Amino acid sequence: MGRYYSSKKEESDCLKNISASFLNKYGYFKDGWRSGTINWSRHGEKTGNISVQSSINEEDQYIRLYYTQTDRQTEEKTDFDYKIPLTTTPCYFGGNRYWFICPWYADSKYCGRRVGVLYLSNKYFACRHCNSLTYNSRNLGGWSKLGGQVVSIPDLERLEDEVKLKYYNGKMTRKYRRYMERVHKSNYQFMIMAKRWSK
């Protein structure tokens, strides 16, 4: 793969991304060959899409990405077509967990990191390190730092919709626990902002 490196400190939270867990959920890591499309949207409006193919066999494991980008200034369209190697690690309760192997270069050095998420910054999907990305929480300061990244109402509603079962065998389910953690965080943020504006 050719060199790809961006020195601009963007926030990974705002970029289009592909996660290995998402592809696994929709069957891309089953033995054989799979293909499909990933769509992104914001506030109900479509913001982009890519075509994804996966090949899982004993000799080779990879995903292949196809997409087109349009230059905002010249409106020139560029087609992209490249592979991302995959690797696996054993899970505690059996089976394997899939990871991407970032194929790009940063500071003239091959990356090869095992990562769970790839981000689209500039032209290619690459890991957070190669894209020189930061997190939203690292750019916060003062009162915002205390509250952390804002939890939106749509995010809470989405997480609540994902909860099908709150408890199983007397224990809180993973999705319900994640939803409740976001609820507590949202309440804490409102409390921080209330203190800020009351002064």
mmCIF file of the C-alpha atoms, coordinates in Angstrom:
data_MODEL
# 
_entry.id   MODEL 
# 
loop_
_atom_site.group_PDB 
_atom_site.id 
_atom_site.type_symbol 
_atom_site.label_atom_id 
_atom_site.label_alt_id 
_atom_site.label_comp_id 
_atom_site.label_asym_id 
_atom_site.label_entity_id 
_atom_site.label_seq_id 
_atom_site.pdbx_PDB_ins_code 
_atom_site.Cartn_x 
_atom_site.Cartn_y 
_atom_site.Cartn_z 
_atom_site.occupancy 
_atom_site.B_iso_or_equiv 
_atom_site.pdbx_formal_charge 
_atom_site.auth_seq_id 
_atom_site.auth_comp_id 
_atom_site.auth_asym_id 
_atom_site.auth_atom_id 
_atom_site.pdbx_PDB_model_num 
ATOM 1   C CA . MET A 1 1   ? 0.000   0.000   0.000  1.00 0.00 ? 1   MET A CA 1 
ATOM 2   C CA . GLY A 1 2   ? 1.166   3.541   -0.612 1.00 0.00 ? 2   GLY A CA 1 
ATOM 3   C CA . ARG A 1 3   ? 1.974   6.132   1.994  1.00 0.00 ? 3   ARG A CA 1 
ATOM 4   C CA . TYR A 1 4   ? -0.871  7.810   3.794  1.00 0.00 ? 4   TYR A CA 1 
ATOM 5   C CA . TYR A 1 5   ? -0.404  10.269  6.614  1.00 0.00 ? 5   TYR A CA 1 
ATOM 6   C CA . SER A 1 6   ? -2.298  13.294  7.852  1.00 0.00 ? 6   SER A CA 1 
ATOM 7   C CA . SER A 1 7   ? -0.820  15.644  10.455 1.00 0.00 ? 7   SER A CA 1 
ATOM 8   C CA . LYS A 1 8   ? -4.078  17.482  11.079 1.00 0.00 ? 8   LYS A CA 1 
ATOM 9   C CA . LYS A 1 9   ? -5.541  16.775  14.512 1.00 0.00 ? 9   LYS A CA 1 
ATOM 10  C CA . GLU A 1 10  ? -9.123  15.917  13.670 1.00 0.00 ? 10  GLU A CA 1 
ATOM 11  C CA . GLU A 1 11  ? -11.575 14.365  16.103 1.00 0.00 ? 11  GLU A CA 1 
ATOM 12  C CA . SER A 1 12  ? -12.310 10.706  15.443 1.00 0.00 ? 12  SER A CA 1 
ATOM 13  C CA . ASP A 1 13  ? -15.818 11.139  16.885 1.00 0.00 ? 13  ASP A CA 1 
ATOM 14  C CA . CYS A 1 14  ? -16.878 13.219  13.865 1.00 0.00 ? 14  CYS A CA 1 
ATOM 15  C CA . LEU A 1 15  ? -15.545 11.009  11.060 1.00 0.00 ? 15  LEU A CA 1 
ATOM 16  C CA . LYS A 1 16  ? -17.072 8.196   9.056  1.00 0.00 ? 16  LYS A CA 1 
ATOM 17  C CA . ASN A 1 17  ? -15.757 4.876   10.337 1.00 0.00 ? 17  ASN A CA 1 
ATOM 18  C CA . ILE A 1 18  ? -15.965 1.121   9.884  1.00 0.00 ? 18  ILE A CA 1 
ATOM 19  C CA . SER A 1 19  ? -15.838 -1.158  12.915 1.00 0.00 ? 19  SER A CA 1 
ATOM 20  C CA . ALA A 1 20  ? -14.962 -4.841  12.937 1.00 0.00 ? 20  ALA A CA 1 
ATOM 21  C CA . SER A 1 21  ? -17.801 -5.470  15.407 1.00 0.00 ? 21  SER A CA 1 
ATOM 22  C CA . PHE A 1 22  ? -20.318 -3.962  12.949 1.00 0.00 ? 22  PHE A CA 1 
ATOM 23  C CA . LEU A 1 23  ? -19.093 -6.149  10.074 1.00 0.00 ? 23  LEU A CA 1 
ATOM 24  C CA . ASN A 1 24  ? -19.144 -9.215  12.308 1.00 0.00 ? 24  ASN A CA 1 
ATOM 25  C CA . LYS A 1 25  ? -22.714 -8.436  13.410 1.00 0.00 ? 25  LYS A CA 1 
ATOM 26  C CA . TYR A 1 26  ? -23.891 -8.412  9.799  1.00 0.00 ? 26  TYR A CA 1 
ATOM 27  C CA . GLY A 1 27  ? -22.124 -11.610 8.780  1.00 0.00 ? 27  GLY A CA 1 
ATOM 28  C CA . TYR A 1 28  ? -19.139 -10.287 6.835  1.00 0.00 ? 28  TYR A CA 1 
ATOM 29  C CA . PHE A 1 29  ? -16.742 -12.547 8.748  1.00 0.00 ? 29  PHE A CA 1 
ATOM 30  C CA . LYS A 1 30  ? -18.463 -15.826 7.976  1.00 0.00 ? 30  LYS A CA 1 
ATOM 31  C CA . ASP A 1 31  ? -16.508 -18.315 5.879  1.00 0.00 ? 31  ASP A CA 1 
ATOM 32  C CA . GLY A 1 32  ? -16.587 -17.549 2.182  1.00 0.00 ? 32  GLY A CA 1 
ATOM 33  C CA . TRP A 1 33  ? -17.282 -14.359 0.289  1.00 0.00 ? 33  TRP A CA 1 
ATOM 34  C CA . ARG A 1 34  ? -19.730 -11.597 1.242  1.00 0.00 ? 34  ARG A CA 1 
ATOM 35  C CA . SER A 1 35  ? -20.630 -8.195  -0.208 1.00 0.00 ? 35  SER A CA 1 
ATOM 36  C CA . GLY A 1 36  ? -22.825 -5.299  0.811  1.00 0.00 ? 36  GLY A CA 1 
ATOM 37  C CA . THR A 1 37  ? -23.113 -1.550  1.320  1.00 0.00 ? 37  THR A CA 1 
ATOM 38  C CA . ILE A 1 38  ? -22.561 0.644   4.375  1.00 0.00 ? 38  ILE A CA 1 
ATOM 39  C CA . ASN A 1 39  ? -24.534 3.898   4.513  1.00 0.00 ? 39  ASN A CA 1 
ATOM 40  C CA . TRP A 1 40  ? -23.949 6.900   6.761  1.00 0.00 ? 40  TRP A CA 1 
ATOM 41  C CA . SER A 1 41  ? -26.483 9.541   7.698  1.00 0.00 ? 41  SER A CA 1 
ATOM 42  C CA . ARG A 1 42  ? -26.715 12.572  9.958  1.00 0.00 ? 42  ARG A CA 1 
ATOM 43  C CA . HIS A 1 43  ? -29.961 14.066  11.236 1.00 0.00 ? 43  HIS A CA 1 
ATOM 44  C CA . GLY A 1 44  ? -31.852 11.764  8.890  1.00 0.00 ? 44  GLY A CA 1 
ATOM 45  C CA . GLU A 1 45  ? -29.933 12.823  5.773  1.00 0.00 ? 45  GLU A CA 1 
ATOM 46  C CA . LYS A 1 46  ? -27.624 10.456  3.878  1.00 0.00 ? 46  LYS A CA 1 
ATOM 47  C CA . THR A 1 47  ? -23.993 11.600  4.019  1.00 0.00 ? 47  THR A CA 1 
ATOM 48  C CA . GLY A 1 48  ? -22.216 8.815   2.149  1.00 0.00 ? 48  GLY A CA 1 
ATOM 49  C CA . ASN A 1 49  ? -21.848 5.126   1.435  1.00 0.00 ? 49  ASN A CA 1 
ATOM 50  C CA . ILE A 1 50  ? -19.259 2.524   0.485  1.00 0.00 ? 50  ILE A CA 1 
ATOM 51  C CA . SER A 1 51  ? -19.339 -0.977  -0.967 1.00 0.00 ? 51  SER A CA 1 
ATOM 52  C CA . VAL A 1 52  ? -17.708 -3.691  1.130  1.00 0.00 ? 52  VAL A CA 1 
ATOM 53  C CA . GLN A 1 53  ? -16.578 -7.176  0.166  1.00 0.00 ? 53  GLN A CA 1 
ATOM 54  C CA . SER A 1 54  ? -15.118 -9.725  2.550  1.00 0.00 ? 54  SER A CA 1 
ATOM 55  C CA . SER A 1 55  ? -13.157 -12.883 1.858  1.00 0.00 ? 55  SER A CA 1 
ATOM 56  C CA . ILE A 1 56  ? -12.688 -15.344 4.715  1.00 0.00 ? 56  ILE A CA 1 
ATOM 57  C CA . ASN A 1 57  ? -10.799 -18.553 3.994  1.00 0.00 ? 57  ASN A CA 1 
ATOM 58  C CA . GLU A 1 58  ? -7.769  -20.508 5.218  1.00 0.00 ? 58  GLU A CA 1 
ATOM 59  C CA . GLU A 1 59  ? -5.370  -18.825 2.790  1.00 0.00 ? 59  GLU A CA 1 
ATOM 60  C CA . ASP A 1 60  ? -6.406  -15.206 3.080  1.00 0.00 ? 60  ASP A CA 1 
ATOM 61  C CA . GLN A 1 61  ? -8.677  -12.958 5.148  1.00 0.00 ? 61  GLN A CA 1 
ATOM 62  C CA . TYR A 1 62  ? -9.480  -9.401  4.134  1.00 0.00 ? 62  TYR A CA 1 
ATOM 63  C CA . ILE A 1 63  ? -12.151 -6.826  3.384  1.00 0.00 ? 63  ILE A CA 1 
ATOM 64  C CA . ARG A 1 64  ? -12.174 -4.816  0.170  1.00 0.00 ? 64  ARG A CA 1 
ATOM 65  C CA . LEU A 1 65  ? -13.533 -1.260  0.040  1.00 0.00 ? 65  LEU A CA 1 
ATOM 66  C CA . TYR A 1 66  ? -15.009 0.504   -2.993 1.00 0.00 ? 66  TYR A CA 1 
ATOM 67  C CA . TYR A 1 67  ? -16.132 4.119   -2.917 1.00 0.00 ? 67  TYR A CA 1 
ATOM 68  C CA . THR A 1 68  ? -16.034 7.425   -4.773 1.00 0.00 ? 68  THR A CA 1 
ATOM 69  C CA . GLN A 1 69  ? -15.053 10.800  -3.359 1.00 0.00 ? 69  GLN A CA 1 
ATOM 70  C CA . THR A 1 70  ? -15.778 14.202  -4.861 1.00 0.00 ? 70  THR A CA 1 
ATOM 71  C CA . ASP A 1 71  ? -13.333 17.086  -4.474 1.00 0.00 ? 71  ASP A CA 1 
ATOM 72  C CA . ARG A 1 72  ? -15.216 20.004  -2.902 1.00 0.00 ? 72  ARG A CA 1 
ATOM 73  C CA . GLN A 1 73  ? -13.310 22.612  -4.923 1.00 0.00 ? 73  GLN A CA 1 
ATOM 74  C CA . THR A 1 74  ? -12.950 21.028  -8.360 1.00 0.00 ? 74  THR A CA 1 
ATOM 75  C CA . GLU A 1 75  ? -15.902 18.591  -8.077 1.00 0.00 ? 75  GLU A CA 1 
ATOM 76  C CA . GLU A 1 76  ? -13.600 15.973  -9.601 1.00 0.00 ? 76  GLU A CA 1 
ATOM 77  C CA . LYS A 1 77  ? -14.560 12.407  -8.683 1.00 0.00 ? 77  LYS A CA 1 
ATOM 78  C CA . THR A 1 78  ? -11.976 9.814   -7.611 1.00 0.00 ? 78  THR A CA 1 
ATOM 79  C CA . ASP A 1 79  ? -12.669 6.087   -7.314 1.00 0.00 ? 79  ASP A CA 1 
ATOM 80  C CA . PHE A 1 80  ? -11.000 4.042   -4.558 1.00 0.00 ? 80  PHE A CA 1 
ATOM 81  C CA . ASP A 1 81  ? -10.526 0.283   -4.436 1.00 0.00 ? 81  ASP A CA 1 
ATOM 82  C CA . TYR A 1 82  ? -8.208  -1.375  -1.899 1.00 0.00 ? 82  TYR A CA 1 
ATOM 83  C CA . LYS A 1 83  ? -7.965  -4.215  0.603  1.00 0.00 ? 83  LYS A CA 1 
ATOM 84  C CA . ILE A 1 84  ? -7.658  -4.181  4.395  1.00 0.00 ? 84  ILE A CA 1 
ATOM 85  C CA . PRO A 1 85  ? -6.068  -7.364  5.852  1.00 0.00 ? 85  PRO A CA 1 
ATOM 86  C CA . LEU A 1 86  ? -7.748  -9.088  8.777  1.00 0.00 ? 86  LEU A CA 1 
ATOM 87  C CA . THR A 1 87  ? -6.440  -11.047 11.729 1.00 0.00 ? 87  THR A CA 1 
ATOM 88  C CA . THR A 1 88  ? -8.085  -12.867 14.631 1.00 0.00 ? 88  THR A CA 1 
ATOM 89  C CA . THR A 1 89  ? -7.598  -13.472 18.338 1.00 0.00 ? 89  THR A CA 1 
ATOM 90  C CA . PRO A 1 90  ? -9.335  -16.227 20.335 1.00 0.00 ? 90  PRO A CA 1 
ATOM 91  C CA . CYS A 1 91  ? -12.317 -15.260 22.504 1.00 0.00 ? 91  CYS A CA 1 
ATOM 92  C CA . TYR A 1 92  ? -12.515 -16.337 26.134 1.00 0.00 ? 92  TYR A CA 1 
ATOM 93  C CA . PHE A 1 93  ? -15.707 -18.344 25.603 1.00 0.00 ? 93  PHE A CA 1 
ATOM 94  C CA . GLY A 1 94  ? -14.672 -19.793 22.234 1.00 0.00 ? 94  GLY A CA 1 
ATOM 95  C CA . GLY A 1 95  ? -14.600 -18.550 18.672 1.00 0.00 ? 95  GLY A CA 1 
ATOM 96  C CA . ASN A 1 96  ? -12.473 -15.746 17.289 1.00 0.00 ? 96  ASN A CA 1 
ATOM 97  C CA . ARG A 1 97  ? -12.576 -11.968 17.327 1.00 0.00 ? 97  ARG A CA 1 
ATOM 98  C CA . TYR A 1 98  ? -11.698 -10.208 14.079 1.00 0.00 ? 98  TYR A CA 1 
ATOM 99  C CA . TRP A 1 99  ? -9.458  -7.154  13.791 1.00 0.00 ? 99  TRP A CA 1 
ATOM 100 C CA . PHE A 1 100 ? -8.280  -4.909  10.969 1.00 0.00 ? 100 PHE A CA 1 
ATOM 101 C CA . ILE A 1 101 ? -4.558  -4.664  10.227 1.00 0.00 ? 101 ILE A CA 1 
ATOM 102 C CA . CYS A 1 102 ? -3.952  -1.040  9.275  1.00 0.00 ? 102 CYS A CA 1 
ATOM 103 C CA . PRO A 1 103 ? -2.004  -1.190  5.971  1.00 0.00 ? 103 PRO A CA 1 
ATOM 104 C CA . TRP A 1 104 ? -0.878  2.426   5.792  1.00 0.00 ? 104 TRP A CA 1 
ATOM 105 C CA . TYR A 1 105 ? 2.282   4.356   6.679  1.00 0.00 ? 105 TYR A CA 1 
ATOM 106 C CA . ALA A 1 106 ? 2.918   7.118   9.210  1.00 0.00 ? 106 ALA A CA 1 
ATOM 107 C CA . ASP A 1 107 ? 6.244   8.996   9.182  1.00 0.00 ? 107 ASP A CA 1 
ATOM 108 C CA . SER A 1 108 ? 7.494   6.588   6.482  1.00 0.00 ? 108 SER A CA 1 
ATOM 109 C CA . LYS A 1 109 ? 6.955   3.627   8.818  1.00 0.00 ? 109 LYS A CA 1 
ATOM 110 C CA . TYR A 1 110 ? 4.524   0.800   8.079  1.00 0.00 ? 110 TYR A CA 1 
ATOM 111 C CA . CYS A 1 111 ? 1.713   0.761   10.607 1.00 0.00 ? 111 CYS A CA 1 
ATOM 112 C CA . GLY A 1 112 ? 0.418   -2.828  10.828 1.00 0.00 ? 112 GLY A CA 1 
ATOM 113 C CA . ARG A 1 113 ? -1.512  -2.084  14.028 1.00 0.00 ? 113 ARG A CA 1 
ATOM 114 C CA . ARG A 1 114 ? -4.308  -4.425  15.034 1.00 0.00 ? 114 ARG A CA 1 
ATOM 115 C CA . VAL A 1 115 ? -7.338  -2.179  15.422 1.00 0.00 ? 115 VAL A CA 1 
ATOM 116 C CA . GLY A 1 116 ? -11.089 -2.541  15.765 1.00 0.00 ? 116 GLY A CA 1 
ATOM 117 C CA . VAL A 1 117 ? -12.074 0.680   13.966 1.00 0.00 ? 117 VAL A CA 1 
ATOM 118 C CA . LEU A 1 118 ? -10.900 2.428   10.780 1.00 0.00 ? 118 LEU A CA 1 
ATOM 119 C CA . TYR A 1 119 ? -11.597 6.128   10.138 1.00 0.00 ? 119 TYR A CA 1 
ATOM 120 C CA . LEU A 1 120 ? -12.008 8.025   6.869  1.00 0.00 ? 120 LEU A CA 1 
ATOM 121 C CA . SER A 1 121 ? -9.834  11.128  7.100  1.00 0.00 ? 121 SER A CA 1 
ATOM 122 C CA . ASN A 1 122 ? -8.961  12.729  3.771  1.00 0.00 ? 122 ASN A CA 1 
ATOM 123 C CA . LYS A 1 123 ? -8.951  9.819   1.277  1.00 0.00 ? 123 LYS A CA 1 
ATOM 124 C CA . TYR A 1 124 ? -8.434  6.458   2.953  1.00 0.00 ? 124 TYR A CA 1 
ATOM 125 C CA . PHE A 1 125 ? -9.782  4.430   5.839  1.00 0.00 ? 125 PHE A CA 1 
ATOM 126 C CA . ALA A 1 126 ? -6.928  4.052   8.318  1.00 0.00 ? 126 ALA A CA 1 
ATOM 127 C CA . CYS A 1 127 ? -6.388  3.700   12.052 1.00 0.00 ? 127 CYS A CA 1 
ATOM 128 C CA . ARG A 1 128 ? -6.544  6.611   14.483 1.00 0.00 ? 128 ARG A CA 1 
ATOM 129 C CA . HIS A 1 129 ? -2.751  6.772   14.752 1.00 0.00 ? 129 HIS A CA 1 
ATOM 130 C CA . CYS A 1 130 ? -2.074  6.977   11.002 1.00 0.00 ? 130 CYS A CA 1 
ATOM 131 C CA . ASN A 1 131 ? -4.767  9.628   10.641 1.00 0.00 ? 131 ASN A CA 1 
ATOM 132 C CA . SER A 1 132 ? -3.304  11.538  13.617 1.00 0.00 ? 132 SER A CA 1 
ATOM 133 C CA . LEU A 1 133 ? -6.725  11.752  15.231 1.00 0.00 ? 133 LEU A CA 1 
ATOM 134 C CA . THR A 1 134 ? -7.733  12.804  18.691 1.00 0.00 ? 134 THR A CA 1 
ATOM 135 C CA . TYR A 1 135 ? -10.887 12.281  20.734 1.00 0.00 ? 135 TYR A CA 1 
ATOM 136 C CA . ASN A 1 136 ? -13.508 14.926  21.415 1.00 0.00 ? 136 ASN A CA 1 
ATOM 137 C CA . SER A 1 137 ? -12.901 14.650  25.178 1.00 0.00 ? 137 SER A CA 1 
ATOM 138 C CA . ARG A 1 138 ? -9.221  15.587  24.759 1.00 0.00 ? 138 ARG A CA 1 
ATOM 139 C CA . ASN A 1 139 ? -10.159 18.889  23.149 1.00 0.00 ? 139 ASN A CA 1 
ATOM 140 C CA . LEU A 1 140 ? -12.527 19.873  25.915 1.00 0.00 ? 140 LEU A CA 1 
ATOM 141 C CA . GLY A 1 141 ? -11.524 22.269  28.645 1.00 0.00 ? 141 GLY A CA 1 
ATOM 142 C CA . GLY A 1 142 ? -12.867 23.915  31.800 1.00 0.00 ? 142 GLY A CA 1 
ATOM 143 C CA . TRP A 1 143 ? -16.485 23.044  32.587 1.00 0.00 ? 143 TRP A CA 1 
ATOM 144 C CA . SER A 1 144 ? -16.803 21.064  29.343 1.00 0.00 ? 144 SER A CA 1 
ATOM 145 C CA . LYS A 1 145 ? -13.918 18.848  30.437 1.00 0.00 ? 145 LYS A CA 1 
ATOM 146 C CA . LEU A 1 146 ? -15.809 17.925  33.593 1.00 0.00 ? 146 LEU A CA 1 
ATOM 147 C CA . GLY A 1 147 ? -18.918 16.948  31.670 1.00 0.00 ? 147 GLY A CA 1 
ATOM 148 C CA . GLY A 1 148 ? -17.124 15.178  28.825 1.00 0.00 ? 148 GLY A CA 1 
ATOM 149 C CA . GLN A 1 149 ? -18.475 14.655  25.338 1.00 0.00 ? 149 GLN A CA 1 
ATOM 150 C CA . VAL A 1 150 ? -22.104 15.677  25.125 1.00 0.00 ? 150 VAL A CA 1 
ATOM 151 C CA . VAL A 1 151 ? -24.649 12.866  25.143 1.00 0.00 ? 151 VAL A CA 1 
ATOM 152 C CA . SER A 1 152 ? -27.475 13.882  22.801 1.00 0.00 ? 152 SER A CA 1 
ATOM 153 C CA . ILE A 1 153 ? -31.136 13.002  23.193 1.00 0.00 ? 153 ILE A CA 1 
ATOM 154 C CA . PRO A 1 154 ? -31.180 11.132  19.830 1.00 0.00 ? 154 PRO A CA 1 
ATOM 155 C CA . ASP A 1 155 ? -28.245 9.022   21.051 1.00 0.00 ? 155 ASP A CA 1 
ATOM 156 C CA . LEU A 1 156 ? -30.124 8.138   24.227 1.00 0.00 ? 156 LEU A CA 1 
ATOM 157 C CA . GLU A 1 157 ? -33.252 7.264   22.266 1.00 0.00 ? 157 GLU A CA 1 
ATOM 158 C CA . ARG A 1 158 ? -31.244 5.041   19.907 1.00 0.00 ? 158 ARG A CA 1 
ATOM 159 C CA . LEU A 1 159 ? -29.608 3.198   22.802 1.00 0.00 ? 159 LEU A CA 1 
ATOM 160 C CA . GLU A 1 160 ? -32.977 2.781   24.537 1.00 0.00 ? 160 GLU A CA 1 
ATOM 161 C CA . ASP A 1 161 ? -34.464 1.278   21.359 1.00 0.00 ? 161 ASP A CA 1 
ATOM 162 C CA . GLU A 1 162 ? -31.619 -1.263  21.240 1.00 0.00 ? 162 GLU A CA 1 
ATOM 163 C CA . VAL A 1 163 ? -32.541 -2.571  24.707 1.00 0.00 ? 163 VAL A CA 1 
ATOM 164 C CA . LYS A 1 164 ? -34.736 -5.623  24.249 1.00 0.00 ? 164 LYS A CA 1 
ATOM 165 C CA . LEU A 1 165 ? -34.150 -7.114  27.696 1.00 0.00 ? 165 LEU A CA 1 
ATOM 166 C CA . LYS A 1 166 ? -33.129 -5.192  30.815 1.00 0.00 ? 166 LYS A CA 1 
ATOM 167 C CA . TYR A 1 167 ? -32.139 -8.116  33.047 1.00 0.00 ? 167 TYR A CA 1 
ATOM 168 C CA . TYR A 1 168 ? -31.138 -11.721 32.447 1.00 0.00 ? 168 TYR A CA 1 
ATOM 169 C CA . ASN A 1 169 ? -30.634 -14.231 35.262 1.00 0.00 ? 169 ASN A CA 1 
ATOM 170 C CA . GLY A 1 170 ? -30.836 -11.395 37.753 1.00 0.00 ? 170 GLY A CA 1 
ATOM 171 C CA . LYS A 1 171 ? -28.062 -9.380  36.045 1.00 0.00 ? 171 LYS A CA 1 
ATOM 172 C CA . MET A 1 172 ? -28.296 -6.215  33.991 1.00 0.00 ? 172 MET A CA 1 
ATOM 173 C CA . THR A 1 173 ? -27.803 -6.889  30.268 1.00 0.00 ? 173 THR A CA 1 
ATOM 174 C CA . ARG A 1 174 ? -24.883 -5.272  28.458 1.00 0.00 ? 174 ARG A CA 1 
ATOM 175 C CA . LYS A 1 175 ? -27.065 -3.016  26.286 1.00 0.00 ? 175 LYS A CA 1 
ATOM 176 C CA . TYR A 1 176 ? -29.184 -1.881  29.222 1.00 0.00 ? 176 TYR A CA 1 
ATOM 177 C CA . ARG A 1 177 ? -26.060 -1.176  31.277 1.00 0.00 ? 177 ARG A CA 1 
ATOM 178 C CA . ARG A 1 178 ? -24.607 0.905   28.437 1.00 0.00 ? 178 ARG A CA 1 
ATOM 179 C CA . TYR A 1 179 ? -27.871 2.831   28.127 1.00 0.00 ? 179 TYR A CA 1 
ATOM 180 C CA . MET A 1 180 ? -27.983 3.542   31.866 1.00 0.00 ? 180 MET A CA 1 
ATOM 181 C CA . GLU A 1 181 ? -24.356 4.696   31.870 1.00 0.00 ? 181 GLU A CA 1 
ATOM 182 C CA . ARG A 1 182 ? -25.218 7.230   29.147 1.00 0.00 ? 182 ARG A CA 1 
ATOM 183 C CA . VAL A 1 183 ? -28.298 8.354   31.086 1.00 0.00 ? 183 VAL A CA 1 
ATOM 184 C CA . HIS A 1 184 ? -26.199 8.980   34.213 1.00 0.00 ? 184 HIS A CA 1 
ATOM 185 C CA . LYS A 1 185 ? -23.592 10.803  32.145 1.00 0.00 ? 185 LYS A CA 1 
ATOM 186 C CA . SER A 1 186 ? -26.263 12.971  30.500 1.00 0.00 ? 186 SER A CA 1 
ATOM 187 C CA . ASN A 1 187 ? -27.717 13.870  33.920 1.00 0.00 ? 187 ASN A CA 1 
ATOM 188 C CA . TYR A 1 188 ? -24.247 14.747  35.185 1.00 0.00 ? 188 TYR A CA 1 
ATOM 189 C CA . GLN A 1 189 ? -23.676 17.027  32.180 1.00 0.00 ? 189 GLN A CA 1 
ATOM 190 C CA . PHE A 1 190 ? -26.936 18.856  32.826 1.00 0.00 ? 190 PHE A CA 1 
ATOM 191 C CA . MET A 1 191 ? -25.886 19.312  36.461 1.00 0.00 ? 191 MET A CA 1 
ATOM 192 C CA . ILE A 1 192 ? -22.491 20.720  35.438 1.00 0.00 ? 192 ILE A CA 1 
ATOM 193 C CA . MET A 1 193 ? -24.068 23.142  32.969 1.00 0.00 ? 193 MET A CA 1 
ATOM 194 C CA . ALA A 1 194 ? -26.648 24.231  35.547 1.00 0.00 ? 194 ALA A CA 1 
ATOM 195 C CA . LYS A 1 195 ? -23.874 25.076  38.014 1.00 0.00 ? 195 LYS A CA 1 
ATOM 196 C CA . ARG A 1 196 ? -22.001 26.949  35.328 1.00 0.00 ? 196 ARG A CA 1 
ATOM 197 C CA . TRP A 1 197 ? -24.922 29.162  34.323 1.00 0.00 ? 197 TRP A CA 1 
ATOM 198 C CA . SER A 1 198 ? -26.049 29.788  37.914 1.00 0.00 ? 198 SER A CA 1 
ATOM 199 C CA . LYS A 1 199 ? -22.824 31.638  38.689 1.00 0.00 ? 199 LYS A CA 1 
# 
